[in-house]
Amino acid sequence: MPYITAREDAGLSPSPAAADADSFVAAGSRIAVAWVRQAPVEGLAIVRLAGRYTCPGGAAPLQDGDQRYLNPDRFSIPDDAWLRAPEPGAIPPEVAELNHHYEGCRLQAYPDPRTGGEPITIGWGSTFYQDGSPIRLGDVITQEQADALYAFHCYETFWKVLAATIPFWTEMDDRQRAALCSFAYNNGARFHGDGHHDTLDRHLRERRWEAVPGALMMYRNPGENVEVGLGRRRRAEGLVWNGLEPAVACAQAEREIRTPQECEAWEQRLKQAAAAPVVRAAVSPPPPQAGERPPVVPGMVGPSKTPRDFGFSGTDSHVVVNDGSETAKAFDVAGRLLWEIPALARGQGRENQYKENSTDTPPGIYRIAKKVYRDYEQDPNPSYSADRCSYGWYSFDLEDLEMQERRFGRAGIMVHGGGTACGWPGAWAPRQPLHSTLGCVRLHNQDLRDKLLPLVEKGTVYLSVYQEA
């Protein structure tokens, strides 16, 4: 930790005006600092404290993290205390890819979509100019000015602040830092420690990297008109944190998080598809009949065996999950369609990566274990817990019948609802968004209760998974 030492009695000011100095440093006194950087005002620097400092005279002490202006000529400042500008290319390109996708670029100033007023924004989401003056309605800039304004703010207002304030920043990879920079661009550069992001702060302090994506989803203004848009951004940031390319992450977030109108349209498409099964047969295969092998579907990989290879009879049923069409269809032993519902067998990686941990559900045939984890029935109004948030109302273990877990080094594949990416209590909603899992099959909570549970209680349920090749 660097220290600066006063060469002479010197003041620390909350603004560039020296008359505003609220603390003084006696000559020879040392102060622990996180960093010192040049201020926009000529001849001044800004210092961020790395501990409490009580000035002579008994005034209220400055706190760890406080920032003050100072005259650098009055202090001895070691080289390692200065916050330097990054080398060209030091800010990873993923930062701009995320910010540009969700901010968009508008060359005429516009009001904030949440408040309908301030802060007024222009360009790639900038709310003030390089000199600190605010954007005003009626302002117009060029594309070159917008790009320059973004580059300035991305580094000066966000990247440097995050580098100085986020714990273990240097231990993160570029995509993790990009995810936090996008989050800060939307929530404020000084979100860490501001008292409004305690869950995320705790995970960052404790290096609980795996919990960060779920924590990001908590900050999406639930119930407001921006919830869906912010939910998509938070989800994309979480996917990028886990290593996904921004373009892929943004597309996946758009697919997963829908407005009520989009959900209604999706349900309508399912109803239309059920009324015209021949049209969907190419992407949603029917169950094989007695003596048949599983159908070969172009572009898809599926099971090599059928339920009949394992004694399919009586009150048993067969659920066919197709990750290409994002559906699950249930059939009885006679091949009659029982129902069709939305389903997701998608993990945290790219398509066709089901051979790797935390990616898509491996294709093949499974049997649903008789053990039912009944979180909803045990307590329909639970308090928050990571497991309940993740698994939802009900969850079922899947027994791999083609050694999928052993062949691909996978483990713990299930069918469940919930979703930490939905936040809390969003993960407990009857028809919560179907966010990607770490390799399980996810259904809506309500469908688990009303569709799948009755089949499990009635007989043996076999489940076939089809994935993109």
N, C-alpha and C positions, 0 to 999 in steps of 0.2 A: 504494500500500500504506500503510495507516494505521500510526501509531506511538503508543504510550502512553508517558508519561514519569512517573517516580516523583517525587512531591512531597517524599517523605521516605523513609527506609529502610523497605522494605515486604517482606512475605513472599508467596510463591506456594505454595499448598497443593494436593495432589492430592484433598483432601476438604474438606468445609465446616469441619472442625475446625482451627482456627488452629495448634494444637500440632503438626499434621502437616506444617507448612510445610517443604519440602525444598529450597527455593531462595529467595534473597533478592536484592532489587534495591536498589542503592544510590541514594540521593537524586540526582536529576538524570539517571539512566540512562534511555535510550530502548530500547524493545523493539518490533520489528516484529510485528504481529498480523494474523491473518486476520479476526477479529471479536471483539467483547466482547458478552456478553448477560447479562441479569439471571438470577441463580440462583434456584432454588426457595426457598433459604434467605434470609430477610430480611436485607438489609444487605450481601449478597455478590454478586459477579458471576463469570462464568466467562469466561476468555480462551483463545483458541486461537492459538498462536504461528505466525508465518509465517517462521520462521528459527531457527537454533540460538541459544541464549543460555547463556552461562557465567556463573554467579553468582560474586560475590567469594568468595575463599577456595579456589578451585580445585576445587570439587565437580564431579561429573559434569554435563556440560551438558544442558540441555533440548533436545529435538529439534524440528525443524519439524513442526507438527501436534499437538504435545503440548498438553494442556488443563490449566489450573490455576485454582483459586479465588483470588480476590483481593478486597481491600476497595477498592471504587471511589473512596472518599473520599481514598485515599492516592496516587491517580494522576490525572494530567491525561489525559482520554480524549476525543479529538475526536469530533464528532458522526458522522463517516462510519465510525467504528470500531464503533459500536453496531449489533447485528443486530436490526432492528426486526420487530415482528409484521407479517404481510402485511395489506394492505387486504382487506376482505370480498370474497370471490370470487377472491383472488389465486391460491389453489391450484386448478388446473384441475379440473373435475368428472371428467375421465377417471381421475384418481387413485382417487377413491372407487369409480368403476364397476369398475375392475380389482380393487382390494382387496376390495370387497364381494362380487364374484362368486366369487373364489377362497378367501377366508377364511370367508364365511358368518357368520351371527350366531347365537351360542348363549349364552343367558342364564345357563346353569349351567356352572361351570368344568369343563374336560375336559383329559386328558393329551395331550401332544404325539403326533401319529400316527406319527412316525418312531421316537421312543425309547420310547413307551408310558408315559412318566413326565414328568419336567420338560423344558422349562418348561411349567407349567400355564397354560392359556389360557382366556380368557372374552371374550364380546362379539364384536367384529369382529377377533379375532386378537390381543387385548391380553394381555401377560404380566405387567404390573404396573400398579398404580393411579397416579393423578396424584401422590400423595405419595411414590412410589418403592417402596412395599411390594409384595411379590410376590402374584400370584394364587394361591389355594390351593384344592385340591379341596374341594368342598362349598360354595364361594362361589356366591351367586346375586345377579344384578342385574336392574334393569328395562331396558326398551328405551331409555328416555331416558338412563339411565346409560351404557348401551353406546354410544350415539351420541356422548355427551359425551366418553367415554373415547377413542373413536376419533379425534374431532376434536382432542383434546389431543395424543395420541401422533403423529398424522399430521403435525402441524405441529412440535411441540416435539422429538419424538424422531427424526423422519425428514426432513421438508422442510427445516428450518433447517440440519441437519447436512449434507445433500446440497448445499444452496445454498452452503455454506461450503467444501466439500471437493472437489466434482466439478469438474474443469477445464472451462472454457468453458460453464459452466452457463447463463449468460445468452444464449449463442448458440443454444441449443436451443429448439425450439418446445414448446408445452404438452404435446403427445403424447409427445415424446421424454422430457421431464422426468417425465411420468406413468409411462412404462415403467420408468424407473430408480427411481422412488419405489416402485412395486410390487415390483421386484426387491429393493430395500433392505428393504421391509416383511417380506420372506420370508428375506433373507440377512443382515440387519444393516445399520444405518444407516452404519456406518463401513467398509463393504466396500472402498472405494477406498483402496488402499495398505496393506491389512492382510496382504499376502503370500499370500493364498489366491485372488485373482482377477486374476492378472497379465495374462492375455490381454485381458480386458475393460478393465483399467486402461490397458494400452498403447494400445488403440484409442481410448479417450476422450482420453488425453493427446495423441495424434497426429491427432485430429479425423477418424479413419477411420470416419465415421458409417455407411457402407454395411456395415461389418464387425461392427457392434454386435449385430444380431439373431443372427448365427451364434455370436458369443461368449456371448451370454446362454444359449444352448442347452447350453453346456458345464457349466452349474451346475444339474444336475437329479438328483444322487445316483444315477448309473447303477448298476443291479444291486440297488437297495434297493426296499422295498415302496412307496415314494413316487415312483418314477421316472416313471410314466405321468402322475400328477397334476402333478408339477413340470414335466414335459415340456410338458404342455398350457399351463401358466402361462407358461413361458419362451417358447413359440411365440407365445402371445397378446401378450406384452410386445413381442416382436420385430415383430409385425404392427402394433401400435399405434405403435411407434417409427417404422415406415415410413409412418404416416399413417392407418391404418385405424381406424374407430370401435371402441371397446372391445367393444360387444355383438357386432359382426360378427366381430371378431378372436377372441373367446372361442368363438363358434360354429364358426368355421373350425378352430381348434385342436382342439376336441372331435372334429371330423370327421376330421382328419388323423392324430391320435395315438391309437392304440387299444391296449388290453391284448391279450395273446396270445389270450384268450378271445374278445374282440371281433373280432380278425383271423380266428380260426377260424370264427366265425359269418358273417363277411363272405365267406369262401371257400365256405362252405356255401350261402349265398344265390346266389353265382355258379353253383355246380353245379346248383342247382334252376332257376335262370334258363335255363341252357343246355339243360336237359331240357324246358323249356316255352317255346320261342322266340316263339310266337305272343303270349304274354302280354306279353313285353318289346318286341314289335315297335314299339310306339308311341314308346318312348323310346330304342331302340337299333336304328336302321334297317339293313335288309339292304343289301348292295351292289347297285347297279343292274345289270341284265342288259344285253346287247347292244341298242343302239338306244334305251335308256331314259335319261331325265334323272334326276339325283339326286332321291330322294324328298323331299317337303316334310313336315317333322316339326313338329307344332304346338308353338309355344313355343321352337323351336330354329332356329339359323341354320347352314347347312352350305355345301358346295361348289356351284358352278354347273356344274361339269363332272364327268365320270367318268374313270376310268382308261382307258377305251376311246378317249377323245379323244386319248390320248397313246401309243397302240400297245400296249395291254394284251393280252398273249398268252403262250402257252407256259408257262414256269415262273414267270411273274410272280405277284405276290400283292397283295392290297389289305387294308390295315389301317384299320378304321373306329374312330376315337376319339370317344367321346361323353362330354363333360364333365358332362352332366346325370346319367348313370348311373354315371360314373366307371369306365368300362370301355373296353377295346380288343378288337375282334374282328378276326380275320384270315380272309380268304377266298381261295380259289384262283380261277383264271380261269373255272371252271364255277360259281362261286357257293357252293361247299361250305365250310362252317365248318371252319376248321383249329384254332382255339383261341380262348378268351376269357380275358382277364386283367384285373386292376385297372390303372387308368391315371388320370393326372391331367393335365389341360391347363389348369391354373389358375395365375394370376399373383398379384401382390401387391396387387391392388385389388379392387373390388367386382365382382360378376358383370356381364356385358355391357359391360365397359370394355376390350374387346380392341383398341380403336382407339388406346389410349394405351400408352406404354412401360411395361414391367415388369408388364403385366396379362395377362389370359388369352391363350392361344394363339389367334391370329386364325383364324376358321373358313375352310375352303376345302380344296383338294386340294394335296398336296405329293408330292415324290418323294424317297425316302431316298438320299442320296449314297453312292457305293460306298466312300468312305474310311471306315474303321472305326477309332476311337480305342480302343485295346486296353489300357487301364490295368491291368485285372485279369490279362490274360495276360502282360503285361510284368513284373508284380510282384504276386503274390497277397498279399503281406504288406508293403504300402508304409508309408513314414513319412508323417506328416501333411503335406499341402500343401493350399492353398485350392482349387486346381483339382480335385485328386483327390477331396477331400471333397465338392465340389459335383457332379461328374459321375459318380462311382461307377465301376463295373466297365467299362462300355462307353458310348460316346456316338457319335451319328450326326448329321451335318448334314442339315437339311431344305431342299430346293430348292422355293421357292414357285412353283407353276404357275399361280396366278391373281393374281400380283403383290401378294400380301398384305403383304409387307414394305414394298414401295415405296408402296402405297396408304395404309398406316397409319403410315409412318415407323418401321417396326420393323426389326430386324436380328439376325442370329445365332441364329435359332430352330433348336432341335435336339430330338432324342430322347435322353434320358440317364437314368441312375439317380442314386445318391448323394443328397446333400442336406446342406448345411452346418448346417441346423437340426437334423439328427440328431446332431450332435456327432461326435467322433472317439473310437473307431473305429466308432460307430454307422452312419455314412454308408457303411461298407464291408460291412455285414451283408447276407446274401443277400436278405432280404426286409425292407429298411429301410422306415420310415414314408414315405409319399408326401407330402412337404411341398410346398407351392406353390413355383413357380420364378419366374423373371423373364420368363416367357412361353413356356417350352419345354414339351414333353410329358415327363412323368416316369413311368418304369416301375420295378418292382422290379429290382434288380441281377440276380437269378437269372433273371427272365423275359427280360431283355435277352440273356443268354447262351443260354438254352435254347429260347426262343420266336422272338425277332426275328432274332438273328444268323443262324440257319440259313436264314431266308427271304432275307436280304440276300445271303448267299453263293450262293444258288440262282438268283436272278433279280432283276428290278427290283421294288422294293416301293413301291407308292403308298400314301399315308396321307391319309385324309380326316378333318377335324376338324369336329365339330358342337359349337356353343356355345349357351348360353341366349340368347334374343333380347333 
